[in-house]
Amino acid sequence: MSLTAGVLAVQGDVSEHVDAVERAARDIDESVTVREIRSAGVVPDCDVLLLPGGESTTISRLIHRDGIAPEISEHVAAGKPVFATCAGLIVAAEDAGDDRVGTLGLLDVTVERNAFGRQKDSFEAPLDIDGLDDPFPAVFIRAPVIDAVGENVDVLASWDDRPVAVRQGPVVGLSFHPELTDDSRLHWLALFEAIDGGE
Ligand SMILES: NC(=O)CC[C@H](N)C(=O)O
């Protein structure tokens, strides 16, 4: 079986995610086609979606303008996996606490943008994540804080007593940037979910 992974590519650290998916596919010896999503019509061909970090105001404006937003919602309604990182998490949230972000409401969480500080406050932390045996090197860059989670949301990891990795059904949201490390385990998980979803 060959999987198709879609990386939302309207803005943000797209190439890093594409590289990370390709590396993960090689690691688990899975045939994966990566599609960059810049317009409507691509999402329906994808088994798993990755929503990268970047600028959530810009990403949300473009996906609503270009008809990609409803396709992402349909993908989730069909039970297919989404991995949303940093700005992607903000866009996927129910409430971003900021009217300039048109959220998708895929994750019943309230986030606060840039709450881990500015660019210069970026940091890397060894994070214990549910489902991983060893800590993950999590890179936080102007990362959002998850302030509140709904009852259907599982917290997979916390840093400083604040949730930084959550799951609701097929949607995983991460405050940090797994694509910026050599550790591919979270991208493996995204691909494994797509494989399971296809069975
Ligand atoms: N690294 C990131 O993706 C930062 C997210 C950004 N601060 C936003 O609010 O969109």
The ligand as an SDF file (V2000), in Angstrom:
LIG
                    3D

 10  9  0  0  0  0  0  0  0  0999 V2000
    6.4050   28.6670   15.6460 N   0  0  0  0  0  0  0  0  0  0  0  0
    5.1480   28.9540   15.4210 C   0  0  0  0  0  0  0  0  0  0  0  0
    4.4570   28.2950   14.6450 O   0  0  0  0  0  0  0  0  0  0  0  0
    4.6550   30.1300   16.1490 C   0  0  0  0  0  0  0  0  0  0  0  0
    3.1710   30.3630   16.0270 C   0  0  0  0  0  0  0  0  0  0  0  0
    2.8980   31.8380   15.9530 C   0  0  0  0  0  0  0  0  0  0  0  0
    3.3560   32.5140   17.0920 N   0  0  0  0  0  0  0  0  0  0  0  0
    1.4260   32.0880   15.7200 C   0  0  0  0  0  0  0  0  0  0  0  0
    0.7540   32.5360   16.6050 O   0  0  0  0  0  0  0  0  0  0  0  0
    0.9610   31.8380   14.6580 O   0  0  0  0  0  0  0  0  0  0  0  0
  1  2  1  0
  2  3  2  0
  2  4  1  0
  4  5  1  0
  5  6  1  0
  6  7  1  0
  6  8  1  0
  8  9  2  0
  8 10  1  0
M  END
$$$$
